[in-house]
């Protein structure tokens, strides 16, 4: 079973929602021994929004994207793969 745990609260350790989701994940881990957890903190490591340069880089005739755009493309693909692989998710 694959769980995607996403935190996004900008208040960090002061976030009640982060504490709540951490407790829920801990309980799920106890009752589901084969639980595989992917964790993503969007406040600490934001995922870039779709931009014109990313959209253009996805077009077949666009040529070689810049290193920054290439990084964003790889990260976007990884985040999408995490989402699609999840059987369940929890987010705040």
VOPAGU-2260 file (C-alpha; in pm, 1 decimal, decimal comma):
REM VOPAGU-2260
SITE   aa  ch    i         X         Y         Z
SITE  UNK   A    0       0,0       0,0       0,0
SITE  UNK   A    1     136,9     339,4    -104,7
SITE  UNK   A    2      58,7     655,7      93,9
SITE  UNK   A    3     140,5    1005,9     -27,8
SITE  UNK   A    4     180,5    1241,7     271,1
SITE  UNK   A    5     189,2    1607,0     171,3
SITE  UNK   A    6     253,8    1894,3     409,9
SITE  UNK   A    7     207,0    2251,0     292,8
SITE  UNK   A    8     157,2    2462,4     602,3
SITE  UNK   A    9     403,8    2751,6     614,8
SITE  UNK   A   10     404,5    2756,7     994,9
SITE  UNK   A   11     635,5    2455,0    1018,2
SITE  UNK   A   12     658,2    2292,5    1359,8
SITE  UNK   A   13     392,2    2529,9    1493,5
SITE  UNK   A   14     135,8    2386,6    1250,0
SITE  UNK   A   15    -147,7    2196,7    1413,7
SITE  UNK   A   16    -242,1    2039,6    1079,5
SITE  UNK   A   17     112,7    1904,6    1036,9
SITE  UNK   A   18      92,2    1750,4    1383,5
SITE  UNK   A   19    -245,3    1598,6    1301,0
SITE  UNK   A   20    -134,4    1446,8     970,8
SITE  UNK   A   21     181,5    1310,6    1136,5
SITE  UNK   A   22     -32,8    1138,4    1400,3
SITE  UNK   A   23    -263,2     992,6    1135,3
SITE  UNK   A   24      33,7     861,1     937,7
SITE  UNK   A   25     181,7     708,3    1255,8
SITE  UNK   A   26    -147,2     526,8    1324,9
SITE  UNK   A   27    -170,1     407,1     965,3
SITE  UNK   A   28     185,6     277,8     990,0
SITE  UNK   A   29      90,0      76,9    1300,8
SITE  UNK   A   30    -211,6     -89,1    1139,4
SITE  UNK   A   31     -60,5    -129,7     793,2
SITE  UNK   A   32     284,8    -288,4     828,6
SITE  UNK   A   33     351,2    -292,2     453,2
SITE  UNK   A   34     268,2      78,4     415,2
SITE  UNK   A   35     514,9     259,1     190,1
SITE  UNK   A   36     511,3     633,6     260,0
SITE  UNK   A   37     619,4     907,3      23,5
SITE  UNK   A   38     653,0    1241,6     200,3
SITE  UNK   A   39     657,1    1582,7      34,2
SITE  UNK   A   40     679,6    1919,6     211,1
SITE  UNK   A   41     558,6    2185,2     -29,6
SITE  UNK   A   42     643,0    2471,0     206,2
SITE  UNK   A   43    1006,2    2362,6     239,4
SITE  UNK   A   44    1050,0    2253,6    -123,2
SITE  UNK   A   45     783,5    2412,7    -344,4
SITE  UNK   A   46     690,1    2259,1    -676,6
SITE  UNK   A   47     695,0    2519,9    -954,8
SITE  UNK   A   48     371,7    2619,4   -1121,6
SITE  UNK   A   49     318,9    2550,0   -1488,4
SITE  UNK   A   50     483,7    2828,7   -1683,0
SITE  UNK   A   51     509,4    2920,0   -2048,1
SITE  UNK   A   52     869,0    2795,7   -2062,6
SITE  UNK   A   53     773,9    2457,4   -1911,7
SITE  UNK   A   54     479,4    2424,8   -2147,8
SITE  UNK   A   55     698,4    2515,4   -2445,7
SITE  UNK   A   56     964,2    2263,8   -2337,4
SITE  UNK   A   57     702,7    1988,7   -2347,3
SITE  UNK   A   58     636,0    2056,6   -2714,2
SITE  UNK   A   59     829,2    1823,7   -2943,3
SITE  UNK   A   60     972,0    2103,0   -3162,1
SITE  UNK   A   61    1079,8    2325,4   -2873,5
SITE  UNK   A   62    1447,9    2230,4   -2875,7
SITE  UNK   A   63    1669,6    2184,3   -2571,2
SITE  UNK   A   64    1527,4    2349,3   -2256,5
SITE  UNK   A   65    1746,6    2547,0   -2019,2
SITE  UNK   A   66    1890,8    2369,4   -1715,0
SITE  UNK   A   67    1634,1    2540,4   -1490,2
SITE  UNK   A   68    1340,9    2435,3   -1707,5
SITE  UNK   A   69    1482,9    2083,1   -1737,3
SITE  UNK   A   70    1500,8    2065,2   -1356,4
SITE  UNK   A   71    1137,6    2179,8   -1330,9
SITE  UNK   A   72    1030,6    1920,2   -1591,0
SITE  UNK   A   73    1202,5    1638,8   -1401,0
SITE  UNK   A   74    1055,6    1752,2   -1069,1
SITE  UNK   A   75     706,1    1784,1   -1218,5
SITE  UNK   A   76     727,4    1432,3   -1359,6
SITE  UNK   A   77     845,9    1296,0   -1024,4
SITE  UNK   A   78     562,3    1464,5    -832,9
SITE  UNK   A   79     306,5    1337,3   -1083,5
SITE  UNK   A   80     448,1     983,9   -1052,9
SITE  UNK   A   81     420,5    1004,9    -671,8
SITE  UNK   A   82      58,0    1112,2    -701,7
SITE  UNK   A   83     -35,8     844,1    -953,1
SITE  UNK   A   84     138,7     569,2    -754,0
SITE  UNK   A   85     -45,2     650,8    -431,3
SITE  UNK   A   86    -328,5     427,2    -315,0
SITE  UNK   A   87    -421,3     695,5     -62,4
SITE  UNK   A   88    -306,5    1041,2      32,9
SITE  UNK   A   89    -316,8    1273,5     328,9
SITE  UNK   A   90    -246,5    1642,5     301,3
SITE  UNK   A   91    -270,6    1960,4     502,4
